[in-house]
């Protein structure tokens, strides 16, 4: 008798998981399409032309651009290396990489629908601020070590 109830509960859970996954697939496809568009239109050359050499402005812009063009850490390291070769400040590059990985403006609608609008906005806002702070602390630490 207990095993029948456990089987029923298990199959109900599987059914609900599949139902939730079906609802998530269109949102996931939309996110992937948006990420592809952003990666195509925000090329390495365009990003490097935006930075002016002003330390504070470049750090802020690095966080903004990284927030918009979210992606995998491996890709951000490659772009960061290319930006460094073009003379972009380490503050801006570090802010860009941290924001790229932690802030997700493109994924915000999906995150809000699954985790709640308030949570998603607060998490992304805190991540944005911390991307600037982490960039400053990281670069200053590197300067102290050298």
Long-range contacts (C-beta under 8 A, 24 or more apart in sequence): 24-114, 27-109, 27-110, 27-113, 28-110, 30-109, 30-110, 31-106, 31-107, 31-110, 34-106, 35-70, 35-71, 35-106, 38-68, 38-69, 38-70, 38-106, 39-69, 39-71, 42-68, 42-69, 44-79, 44-82, 44-83, 47-79, 47-83, 47-96, 48-82, 48-83, 48-86, 48-88, 51-83, 51-88, 51-89, 51-92, 53-89, 55-89, 55-91, 58-88, 58-89, 58-91, 58-92, 59-89, 59-91, 59-92, 59-95, 59-132, 59-135, 59-136, 60-95, 60-132, 61-92, 62-91, 62-92, 62-93, 62-94, 62-95, 62-96, 62-99, 62-135, 63-95, 63-96, 63-98, 63-99, 63-103, 63-128, 63-131, 63-132, 63-135, 64-99, 65-96, 65-99, 66-95, 66-96, 66-97, 66-98, 66-99, 66-100, 66-101, 66-103, 66-131, 67-99, 67-100, 67-103, 67-104, 67-105, 67-124, 67-128, 67-131, 68-105, 68-106, 69-100, 69-106, 70-100, 70-101, 70-103, 70-104, 70-105, 70-106, 70-107, 71-100, 72-101, 73-97, 73-100, 73-101, 75-100, 76-100, 76-101, 90-139, 90-142, 91-135, 91-136, 91-139, 92-135, 94-134, 94-135, 94-138, 94-139, 95-131, 95-132, 95-134, 95-135, 98-130, 98-131, 98-134, 98-135, 99-127, 99-128, 99-131, 102-127, 102-130, 102-131, 103-127, 103-128, 103-131
